Each structure stands twice: as C-alpha cells, then as structure tokens.
C-alpha cells in the first residue's frame, strides 16, 4: 500500500534555474505545507537531530522536482517543532523558536506569490491600547512555544497546546484572525489536556487530540474539543484495540477517518499506522505490507490529491455506408431522424432496372406504395368496374383511421349503410364469431402500433401502454435525441494519498541522506 516517491533532482532558483542534483537533507521536527501543487518544507533538525536547519524548499507534485527558495524580507531563524499553515496563497509560521522572548509573538507570514517574508510585530506593543485588562492578565497573545498544533478554522488560525520554556506543557487555545491580524484566547468550558508533540485533526467542528507528552510523560488518550459548545470530552476506546502511548507522531484527517503514523513508543521509534473511525469511535491498526516506511519520529503528514483515473474513451462510431445509386440516393437527403424511422418500417428497395426513373415520362406518377417491383413488370390490364369506382374515391389522409370516429353499420341499422373502411398496410380487420369487424391482435394498443405517426385520441389515453416510438410518450427516441444532448460521462473521482515527509532517522557521519517521501493511497 505504501510506495516511495522518487524526487529526482532539484532546481536552484539562486543560480538562474540551473538543474542540480541537490535536494533537502533528511530531517525531523520540520514543517510541511501544501499550497496548490507545491509542498513547502521549512527548518527542522538534520543529521539525526543534531544540526538546526534554516533552509526553505518546495517540492512540485507534478514534476517531482525540488527547488530551493531564495526569499526577501525578514525570514524566520532556525526553527524546530513549529507549524506552518496555509491560508490562500500565504503561509503562517508560528512558534518553534527556542528561548524566544516572552513579550514577542513568533509569527511569520510568507507570500508564495511575491516570495516575501513578513514578521508580525510584537503583540504587546500593538494591542496595549486596545484592552488594558487583558494586558494586566498577560493574555494579549500566545507566548513562545513549540510542539503545538495549528489548524485553519474558517477565518482564523487555531493554535492548541505546546511546550512553553520553564513552564512545561500547556492547554491554551488561541485563535488568530486573518483579516484583522489579531489574537484572541478561546474560552474553554472545562479544562482540557495539556499536551505537546501530539497528533491533532479537525472534523465536524471538533478538534481531536491524540497522545503526545504531558511534560515528560507519554500519553495514549484521545480527546475532542467542540468549538460550538466550548467543551472538552475524552473519547473512551478499548485499550486492547487502541494505539499505545506515544509522542512525536504525525496525524491527519481523511474523510471519516483520523490517521496517525510513527512516533516514539517507550523510547523507540515505530512505523505503525492506525486509523480512527469517527462514526464508531473505534481504532483499527492497518496491517503492514511488503513495502513500508522505516520507523521514524517527528515526521509530517499531508493529504494530497493523486493522479486521477484516465477517462474512459468511447469507441469511435463506424462510418456510415454510402447509399446505393437510384432511389436510395434521394433517401440519403432526408434528416437523420427520418432515416431512423424509415429503418423500422417495411419497404421494398427497387433495383436499377426496376427503378421509377426508367419508366416512360408519360407514365402515371401516382404509384401505390404497396406495389412491388414484380407488379411493375407485369403488363397493364383493364381495370374492373369495382376498381374504377375505388380509383375515383379520394385517398385517405392517414394510413390508419381514427377508431373513435369510425362507426360500422350493422344489419339492424335503418339508415343507409356506410362504405366499408379501406384496408391499410398497417392494420387489418378480421371478423369475430358474431360477424362484427375488429382489429387483429398485432394491431392492438397493448401490442403496439405499427405506424409511429399515428396520433389519435385513443392512443393518447393509453398511458403506460405507449410504445417508445409512438410519438407522444415522454420516452420518444427521436425527441430525446433532438431536445436533450447526451449527458457527458461523469469525471473519475480524484485519488487521495497520504504523503509522509521526512522524520528523524539514525545519523551517519559520512552518508548524507536526502529527505524521504512516501505515499499511501487512501482512495
């Protein structure tokens, strides 16, 4: 399930974009933030945690190249156990500076579009005139800390916990408003756990906090803070099926789950992957596979989109055959939907010799549609008196009569007998046992009409018995093709990956290892 990421070479922006083999070294206690298609890496400690780092890199997810950033403005110093949270196109870096001045708020803002750093001025001097009572209580802004967690909550940055020098772990909860650049301490209905180096995630207006250290002791409990009720609640889970006490592990939320990876358990690094289900409030350990990251501490985890599934291509439609010469050449000029109707009808195709084009010009142009080519080849004969009488009658406007308007006179009627209904190619009449005429089964409404153009009142009242090609049903084939275009295929769902960045590993005096990247496919 895990797969390593080949980061390739790097591009040094300070040398005019020259491609080099350089890449950030392995490190822990750093920050990793996703902005667009770039992952920004800042600070941390390298060489097994013995060397503080101040470099600033970004990794392109599409090309797999590293780029060392040369920035302007007042950049932060070497930081460790800090947080970098994205809001729009800006990074908000908070905390992490060891031995920071107690009257200064260690907050830096980096604009990814202008490559400019800006340090927020000391909050004590700025807000002194706003609220004197808060100044007396010492609650104007959060003081320097590290090992905390930071999350973007609507229009503010939520800071929880951390380790304060000479004071230990804290349970303070602060909110930084982006628009006004103003700090505000969040009210808590009850005392929450004091933690640092913990794993935290936001889900459904709740902040979940797992494990971490309280001063120097590792913890294994799980808490959540409801931002609406302002109350802390401990989540009770079975100890046998829950992760053991740990610190320095990475955590993130993906859908309806809370993932944690790695950390330090009983003084030793681990590579366990656990998943918490928000719906059932139960833990599940993911079984290890053949490919798995090595144990690590103080790594960073991100939720990044992967390459989506390739769209399914529809086969190209087969080319339409050329119509034959003769009378079918005229049919090719008809609209496509008329050709589709004609394909469902029964008609006779005339050959080259039997085509009407070869008849003499003085021949009668009115030819019955039901006659075939064999009838045309026979010599003409004299018409009988009955046929002559029928030829003088006007032709019916439709091949199928309206059954609601036709009344057949029986033997008991006193009035003059109406002329018999002329037969058509679509409907035939049969005599039942009582001598009355009725339509055959194949021409009944339940079996479907052979003529798709019939729009009589008895057809409109059939309801569910309408055929798809009756011309009046909502499922008419031609009307669907003319009125509504075919719906486009739904796009393939984007794949999500858990991106594991860095982590403290064993130091080597001669070998300089690059920063490791691993991905775990979630969807």
Buried (B, 14 or more C-beta within 10 A) or exposed (E): BBEEBEBEEBBBBEEEEEEEEBBBBBBBBBBBBBBEEBBBBBBBBBBBBEEBBEBBBBBBBEEEBBBBBEBEBEBBBBBBBBBBBBBEEBBBBBBBBEEBEEBBBBBBBBBBEEBBBBBBEBBBEBBEEEEEEBBEEEBBBBBBBBBBBBBBBEEBBBBBBBBBEEEEBBBBBBBBEBEEEBBBBBEBEEEBBBBBBBBBBBBEEBBBBBBBBBEEEBBBBBBBBBBEEEEBBEBEBEEEEBBBBBBBBBBBBBEEBBBBBBBBBEEEBBBBBBBBEBEEEBBBEBEEEEEBBEBBBBBBBBBBEBEEEEEEEEEEEEEEEEBEEBBEEEBEEEEEEEBEBEEEEEEEEBEEEBBEEEEEEEEEEEEEEEEEBEEBEEEEEEEEEEEEEEEEEEEEEBBBBEBEEEEEEEEEEEEEEEEEBEEBBBBEBEEEEEEEEEEEEEBEBEEBBBBBEBBBEEBEEBEEBBBBBBBBBEEBBBBEEEEEEEEEEEEEEEBBBBBBBBBBBEBEEEEEBBBBBBBBEBE
